[in-house]
Amino acid sequence: MPDACEIAPGLFARGFTPPLRLADFKLIAFDMDSTLINIECVDEIAAAAGRRGEVAAITEATMRGEIADYRDSLRRRLALLAGVPVAALEAVWANHLELNPGVEVFVRSCQRAGLKTLLVSGGFTFFSERIRRRLGLDFARANVLGIAGGKLTGTLMERPWGDIVDGAEKRRVVLEVCELMGIEPAQAIAVGDGANDLPMMAVAGLSIAYHPKPAVREKAMVSIMSGGMDRALELVRP
């Protein structure tokens, strides 16, 4: 893929000549943590257990692609959270979690252009379902935290599709939704920031990296390095 060209300060395009039209796409898939929202939820939960530094270091290495096995990485982090009360998750939602700048503007623009919206996250349904409802997204997939006696078990619940949404599952979900909609993956947009987003970004017709890790910036077609997510509308017009 050719080198990225800086279209405006902090905004890069690679592999196409802007502008594109949102209406030429039918589906947009979003990562959640550090993409739609401003935090990595697992790190904030870890803070309640006094283990933020330990967990955040694993998260950062995973998102940068330095730890290749996302499933093992997540299990290691979750094990450190065993015993954290569910009230800590409520506190994260109430006190720390915000939508990233420009997210609502960009999502609404996609919805007005007729795109279906998908949230596919390696995070947790406790947060993703609230974000889905807040933004009016059509579909969502994320991990389900194990809870017993009002505390985290340090594990995830088994679902019919498995137990962990990793990069491979993100890719599979995007392709499955495309098939159910009767569209080609080239008609999908994928938005993310970390290494586990690369598989879904690779199959989409347009990939957008929001304040990405270096490995993601190197491969994304659009990279937003400064400003809000709505800056994508400078390259992909409604």
Buried (B, 14 or more C-beta within 10 A) or exposed (E): EEEBEEBEEEBBBBBBEBEBEBBEBBBBBBBBBBBBBBBBBBBBBBBBBEBBEBBBEBBBBBBBBEBEEBBBBBBBBBEBBEEBBBEBBEBBBEEBBEBBBBBBBBBBBBBEBEBBBBBBBBBBBBBBBEBBEEBEBBBBBBBBBBBEEEBBBBBBEEBEEBBBBBBBBBBBBBBBBBEEBEBEBEBBBBBBBBBBBBBBBBBBBBBBBBBBBEBBBBBBBBBBBEBBBBBBBBBBBE
